[in-house]
Amino acid sequence: MDWLTALLADNSIFNATTLAHYWSGFTTTVQLVFLSLVAGGMLAIPLAVLRVSPNPWISKPVWLFVYLFRGTPLLIQLYLIYYGVTLIEGIQDSLFWPVFQDAFYPCLIAFALNTAAYTTEILRGAIATTSQGEIEAAKAYGMSKGLMMRRIILPSAFRRALPAYANEVILMLHASSIASVVTLVDLTGAARDIYARFYAPFEAFMFVALIYLCITFALIYLFRALETRLLAHLKPLS
Amino acid sequence: MSPFCQSVPAALTNLCQYGPPIIDGALLTVEVAVLSLLLSLGLGLLGASAKLSANLALRSVATTYTTLIRGVPDLVLMMLIYFGGQMAMNSLSDWLYDTFAIEVFFNINEFIAGVVTIGFIFGAYMAETFRGAFLAVDGGQIEAGKAYGMTRWQIFVRIVFPQMVRHAIPGIGNNWLVLLKTTALVSIIGLSDMVRLASEAAKAVHEPFMFFIPVALAYLALTSLSEWGLNKLEHKYSAGVRREAN
């Protein structure tokens, strides 16, 4: 750490303490986004399958869920969950209270549900554009509906959904900055603390903007690599 | 408490008391959204023209703008512009006072900061939309315009623009829907829009559902209404274009 201390010696804002604060904010942001994406993705896959069901009693409730979550701001959803949970009868005495006392889990729930709604819509679009020939071929092989969904429709739908999903991941990363509003110290929260402490808006916010930019570029790079690999068979032969 | 609110059923007293200001807040939300939409459309057109221009400097400025803005969260940019802008304005007025002995004070209020930030952010998205729409116009048509001896401006107004709008409307519509929901963020920097008024009311009387659910429904109504309007608009501008059969 000596080189770091030397580097920061004549700098009043970016010292070891504030950098540690940024670092803890960074880990919170990454954990929050990663866990919401995993939870949201696991919710979205069955929901998308239900959404394309021909039975309106199955597909309409999913449509409503997606409609509600895509039609309202994430901030409102977060407020409803964060402030709403404390009002559930007896929650403060139950064993869930230590979990909900912290802002992390309400944020995680709100973000996971939100990204689940958007991902369901992306997957629905991808499933709907499955080529008819593939489905006919699967039927000709005598595949059952479930098997066809698992072996034919979903694998190709995932690939087609990938570019749109990459966008959703980046939007989720950016949307996670509102976790700082409900007292969670994520990257933006760390910047707000440091702004409040030093009254230095440019340094505090530009530094996190740069970090977000780096994460965004890293994600774009990763998804592009994944796309080249997974969509290689759709490339024109050069 | 107003006499009228004492007369309504006890369960609704709080809503009666805090509700009406929230409706004013809803108007403010719409105002912020529409003004920032106009700003973003202007910036988007400028950005798209810069991106497509032959001038390297213009192109790189526009590319930097769209890349940087789309890589950073809205909230961070908003705070940077609101808190940072105020500080920059303060040093500007200090400097004016020191050098010219002019005493002026610039105040960045929440409304301007909100509109400027949202307009600035969505300008970057609009620039991408417009760029795509410009490129979607058939080059042969522009050549035909040139062959008729039209000036560049005439080509833009008579040939490119009417066709570009058709390609741009779905993208503009999407951006508008996202923009509308982004306006909720102005409550964080202190503007009394419907989200802020609702959260203040909810905290005052400890009834989050009573205030947040109506606000959520108001947003839902705004987005649904916009989607309906956008469909109409898309239909109008697609007149004379054959739909792909599917």
Contacts between the chains, C-beta under 8 A, distances in Angstrom:
chain1	res1	chain2	res2	distance
A	67	B	220	8.0
A	68	B	216	7.9
A	68	B	220	7.0
A	70	B	223	8.0
A	71	B	219	6.6
A	71	B	220	4.4
A	71	B	223	4.4
A	71	B	224	6.6
A	72	B	181	7.1
A	72	B	216	4.5
A	72	B	219	4.7
A	72	B	220	5.7
A	72	B	223	7.8
A	73	B	181	4.1
A	73	B	182	7.5
A	73	B	183	7.8
A	73	B	184	3.7
A	73	B	185	8.0
A	73	B	195	7.4
A	73	B	219	5.9
A	74	B	181	7.4
A	74	B	184	7.9
A	75	B	184	4.4
A	75	B	185	6.6
A	75	B	187	7.4
A	75	B	188	7.8
A	75	B	195	6.4
A	76	B	184	6.3
A	76	B	195	6.6
A	76	B	212	5.8
A	76	B	215	6.0
A	76	B	216	4.9
A	76	B	219	6.7
A	77	B	216	7.7
A	79	B	195	7.8
A	79	B	199	6.1
A	79	B	202	7.6
A	79	B	208	6.7
A	79	B	212	5.4
A	80	B	208	6.5
A	80	B	209	7.1
A	80	B	212	4.9
A	80	B	213	7.4
A	80	B	216	7.1
A	83	B	199	8.0
A	83	B	202	6.2
A	83	B	203	7.8
A	83	B	208	3.7
A	83	B	212	7.5
A	84	B	208	5.1
A	84	B	209	6.0
A	84	B	212	7.7
A	87	B	206	7.5
A	87	B	208	6.7
A	87	B	209	7.5
A	173	B	73	7.6
A	174	B	72	7.4
A	174	B	73	3.9
A	174	B	74	6.7
A	175	B	73	7.3
A	176	B	73	7.8
A	177	B	73	3.9
A	177	B	74	7.6
A	177	B	75	4.3
A	177	B	76	5.9
A	178	B	75	5.9
A	178	B	185	7.2
A	178	B	188	7.5
A	180	B	75	7.4
A	181	B	188	5.6
A	188	B	73	6.8
A	188	B	75	6.0
A	188	B	76	5.7
A	188	B	79	7.8
A	191	B	76	7.0
A	191	B	79	7.5
A	192	B	79	7.1
A	195	B	79	7.5
A	195	B	83	6.3
A	199	B	87	8.0
A	201	B	79	7.2
A	201	B	80	6.5
A	201	B	83	3.7
A	201	B	84	4.0
A	201	B	86	7.9
A	201	B	87	5.6
A	202	B	80	7.4
A	202	B	84	5.1
A	202	B	87	7.3
A	205	B	76	5.7
A	205	B	79	5.5
A	205	B	80	4.1
A	205	B	83	7.2
A	205	B	84	6.6
A	206	B	80	6.7
A	208	B	76	5.8
A	209	B	72	4.5
A	209	B	76	5.3
A	209	B	77	7.1
A	209	B	80	6.7
A	212	B	71	6.6
A	212	B	72	5.2
A	212	B	73	5.8
A	212	B	76	6.5
A	213	B	68	6.9
A	213	B	71	4.2
A	213	B	72	5.8
A	216	B	70	7.9
A	216	B	71	4.2
A	216	B	72	7.8
A	217	B	71	6.8
